């Protein structure tokens, strides 16, 4: 229970009110943040390095972008509920930025809601499993280069901001 309280407090002071909508939003944020480590660990186990919340050239922001040793790029879109999936149709734009597109969700979300032409990962805070492999859609060479540069820059800037928290990187991370 303590980790739940920490998550609520870290989300912001507005959660100190008794507004039910704010508590639902806090639960959604908490659930979403819990799914990320498990999915990232799975990707790492498959030989991928992961960058979360990566801005894409289309203006979208991918939840997880994974870069393999061979240069293959996967995007994982995390969906914490049926409502989250139905409210967000921007995932279709992610295909043009990756070789394979996956959804990650929890065991509570029915797998049948996800499109059959994407991969599916079931995750929690500690681990994950690929339930359905994603079909391959090879990136064009110029898009691959652009994505690899974006991943490298984001990772480098985030690492530098950890080393130098008061540096000028805040707007770029």
N, C-alpha and C positions, 0 to 999 in steps of 0.2 A: 504494500500500500504506500510505502514511503516514496517509491519511484514515481507513482502516479502524482502525488502531491508536488514533487519537484518539477515534474513536467508541467503541471498546471501553473505553478508559480513562474516558471521560466517563459511561459507563453505571453504573459503580460498582466498588468494590474487590473485590466477590465474584468478578469475572471474572478475577482474578489466579490463581485456582485452576485445576487442570487438569480440572475437572468438565465432561464433554462436554455435559450438559444446559445448563449455563450458557453455553457457547460457542454452542449452537444458539439460545438465547434472545438472545444478543448479535447473532447474524447476523440474526434476525428483527427486532430493534429497528433495526439498521443499515439493513436493506432498507426497512423502513417509513419511516424518517426520510428516506431517499433519494428516495422517491416523492413526498413532500409538495411540495418546491419546484417540480418540473415541473408537477404538477397545479395548484398555486396560480398559476404563471405562465400556464398555459392559461386559467384562469378570468379572470385580469386582462386577458388579450388579448381576451376576450369582453366586457369592460366590467364585470366583477364585482370587488368588494372582498372579501377573504377573511379570515376569522378561523378559526384552527385550535383544535381541542380545546374547542369551545364546549359548556358544560353546557346541557342542554335541560330544559324543564319536566317532562318524563317521568322525569327522573333519569338519563337516558342522557347520553353525551358524544359529540358528532359530531366526526369527524376534521377535516373542512373544511366551513365554512358560508360561502356566497358570496351577497352582496347586490348585485343589479343596480341600475342607474340608475333603472329603472322600478319598483323595489321587489320584483322577483321574487327568490325565495330558492331556492337550490340547496343540497343537502347532498351531499357526496362522502365515501363510506366507502372507506377505503383497505384493500385486502386484498393481502398480500404473498405468499400461497401458497394452495394448495388447502386445506391444513389450517387455515389462518387463516380462510378463508371458512366451512368446515364447522363449525368450533368456535364460531362467532359468529353466532347467529341474531337478535341484538337489532336488526339493521338494519331489520327490518320496522316497528319503532316510529318510525323516522325520517320515514316518509311523512307523518305528521300534523304535521310541523314544516317542511315545504318544499313548493315548487311542483313541483320536479323532484328525483328521487333518482338519483344516479350511484354506480357503483363505479369505483374507480381501481385499476389493477393494473399489473404489469410484463408484458413480452412473454413471459416464461417461464411465466406462469399461463394455462392454457387458457380462452379466452373463453366456451366453452360451459357452464362451471359457473355462470355468473351468470344470474339470473332475466331472462327476456325483457321483463318490464315495468319494467325499470330501464335507465338509460343506462350506457354503459361508456366509460371513459377509460383509455388505455394511457399510462403515464407512466414517467419516470425522473428523475434529479436535475436535468436541464436543461430538459426540455420534456415535452409530452404532446400527445395527439391524441384527439378524441372519435371513438370507433369506432362508437358507437350512441347516438343521441339518446334522452333520457329522455322518456317521456310526461308531459304536464302534468297535475297534480292541484292545481287552484287552492286556495290556503289560504283559510280563513274570515278575514274582516277582523280579528277580535279576535286570532286566532292570529298573523296577519301583524304586527300592532302589537306584540304581546308579543315576537315573534322579533326585530323591528327594534330594540326597546329592549334586548334581551339582547345583540345584536350590537354596538350602540353602546356600551353600558356596558362590555362586555368589551374592546373596542378602546380605549376611553378609559382604563380602569384599567391595561391593559398598557402603553400609552404613558406614563402617569403613573409607573408603576413603573420604566420605563427612565430617566425624567428624575430620579426620586427613589428610588433603589434601597433606601434604608434607611427609606422611608416605611411607613405602616401598611396597605399594600395586599396584602401577601403572601397572606392567606387568601381574598382576593376575586378574584385574577387567574386 
